[in-house]
Amino acid sequence: MLLDPILQRDPAGPRITHYDDATGARIELSALTLANWAAKTANFIRDEFGLDPGARAAILLPPHWQSAGVYLGAWWAGLEVTLDPEADADVAFVTAAGLDSVDAPEVVVLSLDAFGRPVPNLPVGVTDYATSVRVHGDRFSATVASAALEGRDVGSVLAEARDSAERQGISSSDRVLSANDWATPDTIIDNLLAVYAAGASLVQVSNSEDPNRHAAAERVTKSL
């Protein structure tokens, strides 16, 4: 639902451009490609783990284009997202560094590698996201569940995202630069969902002392 207006208006336009200044990587996804990743993730959640709408996913990932696909995919599959590593969850999405922080029945590890390389030497029973998600279909009919984000329902989250976009002055024509985190429900809403609720495009920068150095090249019109 969040991407539907963007897909109808401008499916090929950039929706997330991610820089990792520690590695020099730059990856850009259109609305259509981001939606495909979300659909693959939703199919992966349903087919690999058999999770029904209303199940809970702990997503413990830094801001990244792959993280955006995981969030959207979990919501499309009807899962409630929690950001608490100690919360009861049916599946947890983490980086390799966060493996020891979760105790969920199913654990998925993301390398966040720019070229989609898998995480080597994972423990038995832990699923590598990059290896597993790519074989799943890139079409999915989104499911609306009662809870979406730490007990907040879908309608409330969307309303908060739209309010945040208006409060921050984000419009559909903006290229929005951010180096902010997605570590709490409020920061996910303000720094990720508000951008898409407005129909704008996000330039997310990681591991940078000066994210503004990308502003001119990316034709940024708004900074968070």
Backbone as ProteinMPNN parsed JSONL, in Angstrom:
{"seq_chain_A": "MLLDPILQRDPAGPRITHYDDATGARIELSALTLANWAAKTANFIRDEFGLDPGARAAILLPPHWQSAGVYLGAWWAGLEVTLDPEADADVAFVTAAGLDSVDAPEVVVLSLDAFGRPVPNLPVGVTDYATSVRVHGDRFSATVASAALEGRDVGSVLAEARDSAERQGISSSDRVLSANDWATPDTIIDNLLAVYAAGASLVQVSNSEDPNRHAAAERVTKSL", "coords_chain_A": {"N_chain_A": [[0.819, -1.21, 0.0], [1.962, 1.216, 0.733], [3.775, 1.752, -1.315], [2.142, 1.746, -3.532], [0.921, 4.172, -4.715], [3.261, 5.392, -5.69], [4.246, 3.47, -7.458], [2.271, 3.507, -9.373], [2.533, 6.082, -10.375], [5.28, 6.567, -10.967], [7.072, 4.179, -11.64], [9.674, 3.553, -12.446], [11.366, 5.436, -11.407], [13.986, 6.491, -9.102], [13.913, 5.203, -5.767], [15.186, 4.425, -3.443], [18.419, 5.244, -2.685], [21.415, 4.05, -1.753], [24.289, 4.758, 0.064], [27.336, 3.468, 1.208], [29.772, 4.715, 2.886], [31.982, 3.632, 4.041], [32.802, 1.536, 2.465], [32.573, 2.508, -0.053], [30.467, 1.803, -1.639], [27.627, 2.188, -3.769], [24.247, 1.87, -4.265], [21.295, 1.825, -6.145], [17.786, 1.717, -6.179], [14.829, 1.392, -8.041], [11.304, 2.213, -7.68], [9.875, -0.003, -8.602], [11.798, -2.062, -8.48], [12.388, -2.084, -5.74], [9.872, -2.83, -4.803], [9.806, -5.388, -5.891], [11.809, -6.652, -4.385], [10.608, -6.498, -1.874], [8.388, -8.13, -2.35], [9.664, -10.591, -2.905], [10.772, -11.027, -0.383], [8.444, -11.234, 1.198], [7.271, -13.54, 0.046], [9.303, -15.35, 0.65], [9.191, -15.339, 3.493], [6.652, -16.454, 3.878], [6.786, -18.922, 2.432], [9.176, -20.262, 3.2], [9.09, -20.332, 5.987], [6.467, -20.652, 6.709], [4.83, -18.736, 7.901], [1.985, -17.083, 9.098], [-0.25, -14.238, 8.56], [-0.133, -11.898, 11.213], [1.847, -13.078, 12.67], [5.069, -12.469, 14.246], [7.885, -10.458, 13.516], [11.186, -9.874, 14.368], [13.129, -7.244, 13.538], [16.294, -6.326, 13.203], [18.199, -4.446, 12.059], [20.553, -2.262, 10.408], [20.071, 0.986, 8.772], [19.592, 0.501, 5.342], [19.437, -0.472, 1.887], [18.635, -3.133, 1.572], [17.538, -3.641, 4.06], [15.283, -2.003, 3.953], [13.786, -3.407, 2.05], [13.292, -5.722, 3.544], [11.739, -4.774, 5.717], [9.432, -3.807, 4.303], [8.662, -6.177, 3.029], [8.078, -7.861, 5.22], [5.862, -6.501, 6.256], [4.129, -6.68, 4.059], [3.646, -9.394, 4.116], [2.014, -9.5, 6.253], [3.032, -9.407, 8.819], [3.767, -8.446, 12.204], [6.09, -6.03, 13.139], [8.804, -5.946, 15.343], [11.283, -4.19, 17.217], [12.74, -4.993, 19.259], [15.21, -6.956, 20.585], [14.777, -8.808, 22.562], [12.138, -9.433, 22.529], [9.357, -11.691, 22.094], [9.44, -13.42, 19.135], [8.628, -14.743, 15.918], [10.335, -14.935, 13.807], [13.592, -13.69, 13.205], [15.466, -11.044, 11.841], [18.731, -10.314, 11.23], [22.107, -8.938, 11.304], [25.311, -10.577, 10.873], [26.784, -9.875, 13.101], [24.841, -9.555, 14.989], [23.867, -11.998, 15.716], [24.087, -13.33, 18.205], [22.341, -11.95, 19.773], [19.704, -12.639, 19.587], [16.917, -14.896, 20.047], [15.102, -16.481, 18.462], [12.728, -18.743, 16.893], [13.229, -18.96, 14.15], [15.935, -17.692, 12.351], [17.294, -15.197, 10.358], [20.001, -14.123, 8.479], [21.576, -11.238, 7.272], [24.0, -10.185, 4.969], [24.348, -7.671, 3.991], [25.852, -6.985, 1.861], [27.04, -5.272, -0.984], [26.994, -6.595, -3.409], [25.416, -8.74, -2.935], [26.528, -10.956, -1.697], [26.676, -14.046, 0.178], [26.592, -14.756, 3.775], [29.383, -16.177, 5.205], [30.003, -19.403, 6.751], [27.825, -19.831, 8.545], [25.961, -20.798, 11.47], [24.422, -24.056, 11.858], [21.022, -24.288, 10.964], [20.523, -21.605, 10.793], [19.453, -19.137, 8.541], [20.625, -17.892, 5.465], [19.998, -14.827, 4.096], [20.571, -13.63, 1.539], [21.16, -15.82, -0.109], [18.819, -17.362, 0.019], [16.531, -15.725, -0.521], [16.527, -14.908, -3.168], [15.48, -16.846, -4.882], [12.788, -16.745, -4.765], [9.488, -15.657, -5.772], [8.721, -12.53, -7.442], [6.31, -11.28, -7.146], [3.561, -10.457, -5.125], [0.608, -10.545, -3.225], [-0.303, -8.17, -1.08], [-0.94, -8.483, 2.443], [-3.124, -7.359, 4.941], [-2.684, -6.954, 8.316], [-3.61, -7.015, 11.848], [-1.76, -5.742, 13.5], [1.177, -3.79, 12.952], [3.58, -2.441, 13.669], [5.24, -2.671, 16.515], [2.805, -3.047, 17.969], [1.223, -1.026, 16.891], [-1.337, -0.448, 14.523], [-1.785, -0.972, 10.944], [-3.127, 1.187, 9.704], [-2.69, 3.245, 11.571], [0.107, 3.502, 11.509], [0.536, 4.301, 8.846], [-0.872, 6.721, 8.871], [0.63, 8.152, 10.76], [3.022, 8.286, 9.354], [2.328, 9.874, 7.16], [1.624, 12.23, 8.501], [4.122, 12.838, 9.586], [5.61, 13.304, 7.276], [4.356, 15.624, 6.34], [4.899, 17.338, 8.487], [7.671, 17.506, 8.333], [7.99, 18.689, 5.94], [8.172, 17.275, 3.512], [7.828, 16.556, 0.115], [6.34, 15.06, -2.857], [8.108, 15.482, -4.921], [10.623, 15.567, -3.873], [14.099, 14.798, -3.315], [15.408, 13.12, -0.772], [17.809, 13.44, 1.685], [19.426, 11.457, 4.101], [21.105, 10.472, 7.061], [20.217, 9.258, 9.219], [19.082, 6.97, 11.833], [17.115, 3.872, 11.955], [16.069, 2.861, 14.308], [14.026, 2.843, 16.174], [10.418, 2.763, 16.557], [9.472, 5.4, 16.04], [11.647, 6.603, 14.675], [11.842, 5.003, 12.415], [9.425, 5.636, 11.197], [9.74, 8.444, 10.831], [12.138, 8.666, 9.341], [12.146, 6.846, 7.259], [9.538, 5.742, 6.415], [7.983, 8.055, 6.184], [9.08, 9.329, 3.995], [8.307, 7.711, 1.824], [5.573, 7.763, 2.166], [5.051, 10.327, 1.392], [5.642, 10.082, -1.247], [8.189, 10.52, -2.098], [11.793, 10.349, -2.739], [14.492, 8.523, -1.364], [17.751, 9.176, -0.201], [19.987, 7.418, 1.38], [22.605, 7.444, 3.673], [25.358, 5.708, 4.953], [27.829, 5.229, 7.5], [29.354, 7.625, 7.375], [31.18, 10.627, 7.774], [30.476, 12.984, 6.692], [27.727, 13.192, 5.302], [26.504, 15.041, 3.648], [28.112, 15.525, 1.517], [27.28, 14.113, -0.627], [25.131, 15.395, -1.589], [24.978, 17.232, -3.795], [25.591, 15.649, -6.08], [23.501, 13.853, -6.04], [21.351, 15.46, -6.397], [19.904, 16.458, -4.224], [17.106, 17.681, -2.46], [16.118, 17.989, 0.029], [17.051, 17.609, 3.416], [17.219, 15.386, 6.155]], "CA_chain_A": [[0.0, 0.0, 0.0], [2.815, 2.396, 0.832], [4.408, 2.011, -2.604], [1.188, 1.703, -4.639], [0.833, 5.425, -5.475], [4.53, 5.638, -6.384], [4.323, 2.523, -8.571], [1.343, 3.958, -10.411], [2.967, 7.36, -10.934], [6.667, 6.599, -11.446], [7.672, 2.916, -11.217], [11.096, 3.445, -12.794], [12.159, 6.456, -10.722], [14.724, 6.003, -7.931], [13.196, 5.33, -4.499], [16.206, 4.418, -2.394], [19.814, 5.249, -3.11], [22.157, 3.807, -0.51], [25.748, 4.879, 0.074], [28.129, 3.03, 2.358], [31.027, 5.427, 2.692], [33.088, 2.811, 4.527], [33.241, 0.658, 1.381], [32.438, 3.195, -1.332], [29.373, 1.223, -2.425], [26.407, 2.949, -4.052], [23.217, 1.048, -4.896], [20.051, 2.573, -6.333], [16.648, 0.896, -6.548], [13.595, 2.05, -8.436], [10.131, 1.762, -6.943], [9.534, -1.349, -9.049], [12.78, -3.004, -7.959], [12.16, -2.171, -4.306], [8.671, -3.644, -4.631], [10.164, -6.779, -6.176], [12.52, -7.169, -3.214], [9.608, -6.677, -0.82], [7.599, -9.311, -2.696], [10.512, -11.756, -2.674], [10.887, -11.226, 1.06], [7.152, -11.728, 1.681], [7.166, -14.939, -0.387], [10.295, -16.075, 1.446], [8.645, -15.495, 4.84], [5.52, -17.383, 3.835], [7.105, -20.253, 1.904], [10.261, -20.914, 3.939], [8.803, -20.473, 7.413], [5.056, -20.927, 6.905], [4.269, -17.776, 8.852], [0.717, -16.484, 8.706], [-0.471, -12.875, 9.043], [-0.241, -11.813, 12.658], [3.115, -13.497, 13.275], [5.915, -11.323, 14.609], [9.264, -10.455, 13.032], [12.146, -8.944, 14.97], [14.036, -6.734, 12.508], [17.372, -5.672, 13.947], [19.099, -4.138, 10.949], [20.848, -0.842, 10.204], [19.508, 1.534, 7.534], [20.222, -0.108, 4.169], [18.398, -0.778, 0.909], [18.108, -4.461, 1.848], [16.681, -3.52, 5.24], [14.0, -1.458, 3.489], [13.066, -4.523, 1.44], [12.85, -6.632, 4.604], [10.606, -4.139, 6.404], [8.251, -3.814, 3.447], [8.26, -7.564, 2.823], [7.432, -8.354, 6.441], [4.522, -5.914, 6.332], [3.295, -7.255, 3.003], [3.268, -10.739, 4.56], [1.087, -9.36, 7.359], [3.703, -9.592, 10.094], [4.034, -7.315, 13.081], [7.529, -5.82, 13.307], [9.322, -5.453, 16.61], [12.692, -3.792, 17.17], [13.284, -5.421, 20.54], [15.836, -8.275, 20.433], [14.305, -9.722, 23.609], [10.705, -9.699, 22.357], [8.993, -12.956, 21.468], [9.275, -13.251, 17.698], [8.627, -15.989, 15.163], [11.513, -14.879, 12.952], [14.435, -12.518, 13.451], [16.371, -10.648, 10.762], [19.877, -9.684, 11.882], [23.405, -9.092, 10.667], [26.108, -11.61, 11.546], [27.195, -9.358, 14.403], [23.722, -9.589, 15.917], [23.377, -13.359, 15.897], [24.019, -13.715, 19.614], [21.396, -11.106, 20.508], [18.321, -13.077, 19.366], [16.576, -16.284, 20.366], [13.848, -16.74, 17.768], [12.706, -20.065, 16.254], [13.863, -18.833, 12.833], [16.844, -16.546, 12.307], [17.761, -14.887, 9.002], [21.155, -13.229, 8.563], [21.866, -10.448, 6.076], [25.375, -9.709, 4.851], [24.299, -6.269, 3.546], [26.899, -6.823, 0.858], [26.543, -4.558, -2.156], [26.832, -7.526, -4.518], [24.561, -9.836, -2.511], [27.256, -12.149, -1.268], [26.148, -14.649, 1.402], [27.406, -14.743, 4.988], [30.035, -17.485, 5.297], [30.159, -20.146, 8.01], [26.709, -19.638, 9.468], [25.607, -21.994, 12.249], [23.334, -24.895, 11.34], [19.702, -23.821, 11.356], [20.407, -20.172, 10.521], [19.215, -18.953, 7.111], [21.27, -16.759, 4.808], [18.988, -14.099, 3.328], [20.954, -13.409, 0.14], [21.08, -17.084, -0.825], [17.474, -17.923, 0.016], [15.448, -14.869, -0.991], [16.57, -14.649, -4.602], [14.755, -17.86, -5.655], [11.35, -16.564, -4.57], [8.816, -14.84, -6.77], [8.732, -11.081, -7.222], [4.94, -10.79, -7.091], [2.912, -10.864, -3.883], [-0.572, -9.767, -2.877], [-0.065, -7.775, 0.304], [-1.941, -8.84, 3.44], [-3.249, -6.387, 6.021], [-2.864, -7.593, 9.618], [-4.091, -6.091, 12.881], [-0.642, -4.971, 14.051], [2.26, -3.624, 11.982], [4.835, -1.96, 14.238], [5.185, -2.57, 17.977], [1.431, -2.917, 18.416], [0.469, -0.047, 16.104], [-1.911, -1.077, 13.344], [-1.335, -0.447, 9.652], [-3.69, 2.511, 9.494], [-2.022, 4.212, 12.448], [1.471, 3.714, 11.018], [0.451, 5.11, 7.626], [-1.278, 8.073, 9.25], [1.782, 8.8, 11.387], [4.008, 8.566, 8.309], [1.855, 11.033, 6.392], [1.766, 13.398, 9.371], [5.546, 13.141, 9.693], [6.022, 13.911, 6.003], [3.857, 17.0, 6.317], [5.625, 18.104, 9.512], [9.043, 17.708, 7.887], [7.974, 19.406, 4.674], [8.588, 16.392, 2.421], [6.849, 16.482, -0.967], [6.575, 13.958, -3.794], [9.199, 15.817, -5.845], [11.882, 15.695, -3.134], [15.153, 13.796, -3.089], [15.604, 13.339, 0.659], [19.077, 12.909, 2.188], [19.384, 11.104, 5.515], [22.067, 9.553, 7.672], [19.587, 8.925, 10.492], [18.852, 5.542, 12.037], [15.761, 3.324, 11.943], [16.207, 1.992, 15.473], [12.821, 2.883, 16.993], [9.251, 2.997, 15.703], [9.384, 6.796, 15.605], [12.669, 6.925, 13.677], [11.46, 4.335, 11.169], [8.36, 6.434, 10.595], [10.241, 9.758, 10.404], [13.308, 8.635, 8.451], [11.94, 5.934, 6.128], [8.172, 5.649, 5.915], [7.479, 9.382, 5.81], [9.568, 9.633, 2.643], [7.477, 7.009, 0.859], [4.199, 8.248, 2.323], [4.984, 11.556, 0.596], [5.946, 9.78, -2.637], [9.509, 11.075, -2.392], [12.91, 9.433, -2.97], [15.409, 8.566, -0.227], [19.194, 8.943, -0.334], [20.407, 7.021, 2.728], [24.07, 7.365, 3.741], [25.876, 5.002, 6.123], [29.261, 5.262, 7.812], [29.918, 8.834, 6.779], [31.357, 11.802, 8.619], [29.876, 14.126, 6.001], [26.783, 12.706, 4.29], [26.104, 16.109, 2.737], [28.977, 15.579, 0.338], [26.575, 13.46, -1.727], [23.915, 16.147, -1.892], [24.978, 17.813, -5.14], [25.563, 14.582, -7.084], [22.197, 13.203, -6.007], [20.32, 16.478, -6.581], [19.102, 16.437, -3.0], [16.319, 18.888, -2.223], [15.704, 18.017, 1.436], [17.873, 16.798, 4.313], [16.574, 15.082, 7.439]], "C_chain_A": [[0.855, 1.263, 0.0], [3.411, 2.765, -0.515], [3.411, 2.118, -3.755], [1.086, 3.026, -5.402], [2.1, 5.727, -6.26], [4.64, 4.739, -7.607], [3.408, 2.948, -9.708], [1.857, 5.208, -11.121], [4.336, 7.277, -11.6], [7.396, 5.321, -11.036], [9.178, 2.826, -11.457], [11.973, 4.453, -12.067], [12.851, 5.908, -9.488], [13.934, 6.233, -6.645], [14.115, 5.182, -3.304], [17.572, 4.312, -3.05], [20.639, 5.123, -1.842], [23.658, 3.922, -0.756], [26.287, 4.245, 1.351], [29.507, 3.637, 2.179], [32.222, 4.673, 3.257], [33.65, 1.927, 3.42], [33.237, 1.356, 0.026], [31.295, 2.695, -2.188], [28.234, 2.22, -2.588], [25.448, 2.04, -4.804], [21.947, 1.879, -4.987], [18.956, 1.631, -6.815], [15.483, 1.78, -6.964], [12.457, 1.568, -7.557], [9.783, 0.33, -7.315], [10.503, -2.379, -8.478], [12.641, -3.167, -6.454], [10.927, -3.016, -4.014], [8.951, -5.111, -4.916], [10.904, -7.418, -5.009], [11.562, -7.4, -2.058], [8.779, -7.931, -1.09], [8.4, -10.593, -2.489], [10.617, -12.068, -1.184], [9.587, -11.772, 1.632], [6.943, -13.192, 1.282], [8.106, -15.837, 0.401], [9.77, -16.353, 2.853], [7.525, -16.53, 4.852], [5.951, -18.803, 3.471], [8.171, -20.974, 2.72], [9.858, -21.226, 5.378], [7.329, -20.742, 7.709], [4.371, -19.974, 7.857], [3.01, -17.126, 8.284], [0.658, -15.03, 9.148], [-0.739, -12.862, 10.546], [0.98, -12.343, 13.386], [3.997, -12.277, 13.482], [7.329, -11.514, 14.088], [10.073, -9.436, 13.818], [13.114, -8.529, 13.868], [15.059, -5.85, 13.196], [18.495, -5.363, 12.977], [19.367, -2.643, 10.872], [20.155, -0.324, 8.949], [20.291, 1.041, 6.315], [19.113, -0.408, 3.176], [17.814, -2.169, 1.14], [17.186, -4.442, 3.071], [15.308, -2.976, 4.849], [13.157, -2.549, 2.852], [12.533, -5.503, 2.468], [11.658, -6.047, 5.351], [9.336, -4.232, 5.557], [7.744, -5.234, 3.226], [7.568, -8.16, 4.036], [6.02, -7.799, 6.563], [3.602, -6.459, 5.258], [2.819, -8.651, 3.378], [2.332, -10.698, 5.764], [1.703, -9.54, 8.723], [3.75, -8.293, 10.889], [5.539, -7.222, 13.288], [7.81, -5.327, 14.721], [10.799, -5.144, 16.443], [13.426, -4.212, 18.441], [13.894, -6.812, 20.402], [15.353, -9.286, 21.467], [12.813, -10.029, 23.495], [10.493, -11.088, 21.763], [8.729, -12.709, 19.986], [9.343, -14.616, 17.026], [9.819, -16.085, 14.218], [12.278, -13.607, 13.281], [15.343, -12.298, 12.253], [17.497, -9.839, 11.392], [21.068, -9.696, 10.937], [24.177, -10.184, 11.419], [26.529, -11.159, 12.933], [26.084, -9.438, 15.438], [23.189, -10.974, 16.205], [23.166, -13.72, 17.366], [22.963, -12.952, 20.401], [19.956, -11.589, 20.385], [18.151, -14.547, 19.706], [15.209, -16.596, 19.781], [13.886, -18.128, 17.145], [13.364, -20.072, 14.881], [14.709, -17.564, 12.831], [17.379, -16.407, 10.881], [18.872, -13.854, 9.121], [21.386, -12.551, 7.219], [23.316, -10.012, 6.094], [25.417, -8.214, 4.592], [25.425, -5.966, 2.569], [26.309, -6.198, -0.402], [26.268, -5.49, -3.331], [26.023, -8.761, -4.123], [25.285, -11.092, -2.107], [26.664, -12.713, 0.013], [27.092, -14.464, 2.579], [28.065, -16.105, 5.128], [29.934, -18.074, 6.698], [29.056, -19.868, 9.023], [26.436, -20.922, 10.249], [24.481, -22.774, 11.581], [21.998, -24.36, 11.856], [19.48, -22.337, 11.147], [20.353, -19.981, 9.002], [19.942, -17.725, 6.586], [20.263, -16.1, 3.867], [19.344, -14.037, 1.845], [20.819, -14.678, -0.689], [19.636, -17.523, -1.019], [16.448, -17.046, -0.676], [15.394, -14.763, -2.507], [15.761, -15.662, -5.417], [13.241, -17.672, -5.564], [10.778, -15.558, -5.566], [8.797, -13.367, -6.414], [7.343, -10.466, -7.394], [4.303, -11.318, -5.811], [1.72, -9.958, -3.644], [-0.512, -9.446, -1.396], [-1.255, -8.101, 1.195], [-1.951, -7.785, 4.536], [-3.534, -7.134, 7.313], [-3.262, -6.541, 10.65], [-2.979, -5.219, 13.437], [0.488, -4.934, 13.035], [3.596, -3.302, 12.638], [4.67, -1.747, 15.737], [3.773, -2.284, 18.49], [0.601, -1.901, 17.664], [-0.072, -0.716, 14.85], [-1.475, -0.35, 12.07], [-1.84, 0.968, 9.43], [-3.013, 3.581, 10.324], [-0.618, 4.533, 11.946], [1.451, 4.584, 9.767], [0.063, 6.548, 7.953], [-0.127, 8.834, 9.898], [2.839, 9.152, 10.354], [3.596, 9.776, 7.478], [1.976, 12.317, 7.211], [3.226, 13.827, 9.485], [6.052, 13.809, 8.421], [5.579, 15.362, 5.924], [4.633, 17.872, 7.296], [7.044, 18.437, 9.058], [9.127, 18.419, 6.538], [8.456, 18.579, 3.502], [7.477, 16.318, 1.384], [7.243, 15.372, -1.941], [7.725, 14.234, -4.751], [10.568, 15.827, -5.173], [12.796, 14.482, -3.288], [15.645, 14.072, -1.674], [16.888, 12.65, 1.118], [18.953, 12.627, 3.676], [20.557, 10.211, 5.873], [21.521, 9.082, 9.013], [19.292, 7.435, 10.592], [17.376, 5.189, 11.926], [15.596, 2.421, 13.16], [14.977, 1.935, 16.363], [11.623, 3.05, 16.076], [9.177, 4.429, 15.177], [10.423, 7.138, 14.546], [12.424, 6.187, 12.362], [10.394, 5.154, 10.443], [8.912, 7.745, 10.037], [11.272, 9.675, 9.296], [13.177, 7.696, 7.262], [10.527, 6.05, 5.584], [7.604, 6.987, 5.496], [7.89, 9.747, 4.388], [8.658, 8.982, 1.601], [6.011, 7.419, 0.961], [3.995, 9.531, 1.517], [5.192, 11.295, -0.894], [7.307, 10.267, -3.074], [10.539, 9.959, -2.589], [13.95, 9.632, -1.873], [16.849, 8.315, -0.659], [19.706, 8.687, 1.076], [21.917, 6.793, 2.732], [24.476, 6.702, 5.051], [27.372, 5.236, 6.266], [29.961, 6.47, 7.199], [30.059, 9.936, 7.812], [30.709, 13.034, 7.995], [28.922, 13.635, 4.921], [26.388, 13.769, 3.276], [26.99, 16.199, 1.503], [28.326, 14.891, -0.873], [25.407, 14.294, -2.243], [23.877, 16.662, -3.329], [24.837, 16.734, -6.216], [24.187, 13.937, -7.16], [21.033, 14.185, -6.161], [19.334, 16.498, -5.408], [18.37, 17.762, -2.839], [15.909, 19.058, -0.764], [16.625, 17.127, 2.245], [17.132, 16.595, 5.629], [17.601, 15.231, 8.551]], "O_chain_A": [[0.517, 2.253, -0.649], [3.543, 3.946, -0.835], [3.786, 2.537, -4.85], [1.157, 3.016, -6.631], [2.032, 6.258, -7.369], [5.074, 5.183, -8.67], [3.741, 2.765, -10.879], [1.647, 5.376, -12.322], [4.54, 7.845, -12.673], [8.262, 5.373, -10.163], [9.877, 2.102, -10.749], [13.199, 4.342, -12.104], [12.36, 4.956, -8.881], [13.359, 7.302, -6.441], [13.849, 5.759, -2.25], [17.838, 3.417, -3.853], [20.574, 5.981, -0.962], [24.217, 3.282, -1.648], [25.752, 4.463, 2.438], [30.318, 3.129, 1.404], [33.365, 5.037, 2.979], [34.837, 1.601, 3.428], [33.826, 0.858, -0.934], [31.156, 3.108, -3.339], [27.919, 2.988, -1.679], [25.791, 1.503, -5.857], [21.566, 2.554, -4.031], [19.163, 0.844, -7.738], [15.19, 2.787, -6.32], [12.62, 0.628, -6.78], [9.434, -0.469, -6.446], [10.082, -3.45, -8.041], [12.764, -4.28, -5.942], [10.931, -3.825, -3.087], [8.394, -5.987, -4.254], [10.665, -8.579, -4.676], [11.687, -8.39, -1.338], [8.499, -8.704, -0.174], [7.878, -11.573, -1.957], [10.557, -13.228, -0.776], [9.614, -12.678, 2.465], [6.485, -13.994, 2.096], [7.744, -16.953, 0.773], [9.889, -17.472, 3.351], [7.465, -17.38, 5.741], [5.539, -19.768, 4.114], [8.076, -22.186, 2.913], [10.239, -22.261, 5.924], [6.979, -21.032, 8.853], [3.428, -20.358, 8.549], [2.985, -16.68, 7.137], [1.427, -14.62, 10.016], [-1.47, -13.7, 11.073], [1.147, -12.097, 14.581], [3.717, -11.195, 12.967], [7.903, -12.597, 14.203], [9.687, -8.272, 13.92], [13.836, -9.365, 13.326], [14.74, -4.774, 13.702], [19.586, -5.928, 13.053], [18.505, -1.84, 11.229], [19.693, -1.124, 8.136], [21.516, 1.156, 6.272], [17.961, -0.582, 3.575], [16.618, -2.372, 0.929], [16.177, -5.146, 3.106], [14.287, -3.438, 5.358], [11.949, -2.616, 3.082], [11.447, -6.057, 2.296], [10.674, -6.746, 5.592], [8.294, -4.68, 6.035], [6.536, -5.472, 3.234], [6.581, -8.883, 3.898], [5.09, -8.521, 6.925], [2.418, -6.679, 5.511], [1.716, -9.052, 3.006], [1.901, -11.745, 6.248], [0.992, -9.798, 9.693], [3.771, -7.198, 10.328], [6.191, -8.225, 13.581], [7.149, -4.42, 15.226], [11.484, -5.762, 15.628], [14.577, -3.836, 18.666], [13.167, -7.766, 20.127], [15.504, -10.492, 21.271], [12.283, -10.808, 24.288], [11.337, -11.597, 21.026], [7.89, -11.883, 19.629], [10.024, -15.525, 17.501], [10.259, -17.181, 13.871], [11.685, -12.575, 13.597], [15.92, -13.244, 11.715], [17.254, -8.805, 12.014], [21.052, -10.368, 9.906], [23.741, -10.651, 12.471], [26.62, -11.978, 13.847], [26.353, -9.393, 16.638], [22.163, -11.117, 16.87], [22.168, -14.349, 17.716], [22.712, -13.264, 21.565], [19.065, -11.014, 21.01], [19.098, -15.332, 19.661], [14.274, -16.933, 20.507], [14.972, -18.65, 16.889], [13.982, -21.061, 14.487], [14.257, -16.5, 13.255], [17.854, -17.372, 10.283], [18.707, -12.83, 9.784], [21.391, -13.197, 6.171], [23.811, -9.526, 7.11], [26.399, -7.552, 4.928], [25.89, -4.831, 2.469], [25.212, -6.557, -0.83], [25.403, -5.204, -4.159], [25.95, -9.723, -4.887], [24.719, -12.184, -2.167], [26.194, -11.951, 0.858], [28.245, -14.067, 2.409], [27.359, -17.112, 5.167], [29.799, -17.356, 7.689], [29.323, -19.69, 10.212], [26.66, -22.018, 9.734], [23.686, -22.211, 10.828], [21.864, -24.023, 13.032], [18.36, -21.854, 11.309], [21.125, -20.598, 8.269], [19.883, -16.651, 7.186], [19.742, -16.74, 2.954], [18.515, -14.355, 0.992], [20.408, -14.62, -1.848], [19.266, -18.0, -2.092], [15.568, -17.567, -1.361], [14.322, -14.549, -3.072], [15.387, -15.36, -6.55], [12.493, -18.385, -6.233], [11.496, -14.725, -6.12], [8.85, -12.997, -5.242], [7.209, -9.292, -7.741], [4.482, -12.482, -5.453], [1.807, -8.745, -3.834], [-0.653, -10.333, -0.553], [-2.41, -8.013, 0.779], [-0.893, -7.365, 5.004], [-4.519, -7.868, 7.4], [-3.253, -5.342, 10.372], [-3.225, -4.072, 13.811], [0.736, -5.917, 12.337], [4.632, -3.821, 12.224], [4.048, -0.78, 16.178], [3.567, -1.404, 19.326], [-0.624, -1.909, 17.786], [0.644, -1.465, 14.185], [-0.884, 0.728, 12.115], [-1.084, 1.847, 9.018], [-2.785, 4.693, 9.849], [-0.2, 5.69, 11.953], [2.259, 5.504, 9.639], [0.61, 7.486, 7.375], [0.074, 10.016, 9.622], [3.484, 10.196, 10.456], [4.434, 10.61, 7.134], [2.375, 13.359, 6.692], [3.536, 15.018, 9.481], [6.828, 14.763, 8.478], [6.339, 16.227, 5.49], [4.983, 19.009, 6.979], [7.562, 19.514, 9.356], [10.22, 18.714, 6.056], [9.083, 19.112, 2.587], [6.323, 16.052, 1.72], [8.338, 14.818, -1.857], [8.267, 13.297, -5.338], [11.575, 16.072, -5.838], [12.356, 13.336, -3.377], [16.226, 15.123, -1.404], [17.043, 11.439, 0.965], [18.438, 13.453, 4.429], [20.952, 9.327, 5.113], [22.266, 8.568, 9.847], [19.254, 6.726, 9.587], [16.511, 6.058, 11.819], [15.039, 1.329, 13.049], [14.888, 1.063, 17.227], [11.79, 3.443, 14.922], [8.858, 4.65, 14.008], [10.126, 7.883, 13.612], [12.768, 6.702, 11.299], [10.458, 5.339, 9.228], [8.597, 8.122, 8.908], [11.287, 10.52, 8.401], [14.003, 7.737, 6.349], [10.333, 6.414, 4.424], [6.82, 7.054, 4.549], [7.136, 10.398, 3.665], [8.282, 9.616, 0.615], [5.292, 7.422, -0.038], [2.9, 9.791, 1.02], [4.95, 12.178, -1.717], [7.568, 10.414, -4.268], [10.195, 8.777, -2.602], [14.257, 10.763, -1.496], [17.133, 7.365, -1.389], [19.845, 9.614, 1.873], [22.445, 6.048, 1.907], [24.003, 7.08, 6.123], [28.085, 5.418, 5.279], [31.021, 6.347, 6.585], [29.163, 10.153, 8.627], [30.428, 14.012, 8.688], [29.269, 13.659, 3.74], [25.98, 13.44, 2.163], [26.643, 16.885, 0.542], [28.772, 15.069, -2.006], [24.768, 13.927, -3.229], [22.855, 16.541, -4.004], [24.055, 16.888, -7.154], [23.757, 13.52, -8.235], [19.87, 13.794, -6.068], [18.116, 16.546, -5.585], [18.942, 18.831, -3.055], [15.421, 20.114, -0.361], [16.95, 16.017, 1.822], [16.5, 17.514, 6.15], [17.278, 15.023, 9.721]]}, "name": "protein", "num_of_chains": 1, "seq": "MLLDPILQRDPAGPRITHYDDATGARIELSALTLANWAAKTANFIRDEFGLDPGARAAILLPPHWQSAGVYLGAWWAGLEVTLDPEADADVAFVTAAGLDSVDAPEVVVLSLDAFGRPVPNLPVGVTDYATSVRVHGDRFSATVASAALEGRDVGSVLAEARDSAERQGISSSDRVLSANDWATPDTIIDNLLAVYAAGASLVQVSNSEDPNRHAAAERVTKSL"}
